[in-house]
Amino acid sequence: MIACDLCALDCGKQPFTLETPHGTLNFCCEGCRGIYQMLNEINAPPAQPVQTMAPATERKKP
């Protein structure tokens, strides 16, 4: 039995794999592999630049 490296469930005969600098990881489903990638920022798309808004201006009272 190969255990999922995220949830520890059985991966079955053909686990979903992910190559990392530390070796091959095995996952029971694409969801576990995706969550692992997201949590560890593996193959994550580059972050979008932060856009700031101009400060709100005070309205003049009529």
C-alpha positions as CSV (number, residue, x, y, z in Angstrom):
1,M,0.0,0.0,0.0
2,I,1.2,3.5,-0.9
3,A,-0.1,6.1,1.4
4,C,-1.0,9.6,0.2
5,D,1.6,12.1,1.3
6,L,-1.2,14.6,2.3
7,C,-4.1,12.6,3.8
8,A,-2.5,9.2,4.3
9,L,-5.3,7.3,2.4
10,D,-4.3,4.4,0.1
11,C,-3.2,5.7,-3.3
12,G,-4.2,2.6,-5.2
13,K,-2.3,1.1,-8.1
14,Q,-1.6,4.4,-9.9
15,P,-0.9,7.2,-7.5
16,F,-0.9,10.8,-8.6
17,T,2.8,11.9,-8.3
18,L,4.6,15.1,-7.9
19,E,8.4,15.5,-8.4
20,T,10.0,17.7,-5.9
21,P,13.7,18.6,-5.1
22,H,13.3,16.2,-2.2
23,G,12.0,13.2,-4.2
24,T,8.7,11.9,-5.6
25,L,5.5,12.4,-3.6
26,N,2.4,10.2,-4.0
27,F,-1.2,11.4,-3.7
28,C,-4.5,9.5,-3.8
29,C,-6.2,12.1,-6.0
30,E,-5.6,15.3,-8.0
31,G,-7.2,17.3,-5.1
32,C,-4.6,16.2,-2.6
33,R,-1.8,16.9,-5.0
34,G,-3.2,20.4,-5.8
35,I,-3.7,21.2,-2.1
36,Y,-0.1,20.1,-1.4
37,Q,1.2,22.3,-4.3
38,M,-0.9,25.3,-3.1
39,L,0.3,24.9,0.5
40,N,3.9,24.6,-0.5
41,E,3.7,27.0,-3.4
42,I,5.0,24.4,-5.9
43,N,4.5,25.4,-9.5
44,A,2.2,28.2,-8.4
45,P,1.6,31.0,-10.9
46,P,3.4,34.2,-10.1
47,A,1.6,36.5,-7.8
48,Q,-0.2,39.5,-9.3
49,P,1.2,42.9,-8.4
50,V,-0.6,44.6,-5.6
51,Q,-2.7,47.5,-6.7
52,T,-3.3,50.3,-4.3
53,M,-6.2,52.7,-4.4
54,A,-5.8,56.4,-4.0
55,P,-6.9,57.6,-0.6
56,A,-10.6,58.7,-0.3
57,T,-11.1,62.4,-0.4
58,E,-13.4,64.2,2.0
59,R,-16.6,65.5,0.5
60,K,-17.2,69.2,1.0
61,K,-20.5,69.8,2.7
62,P,-22.9,72.1,0.7
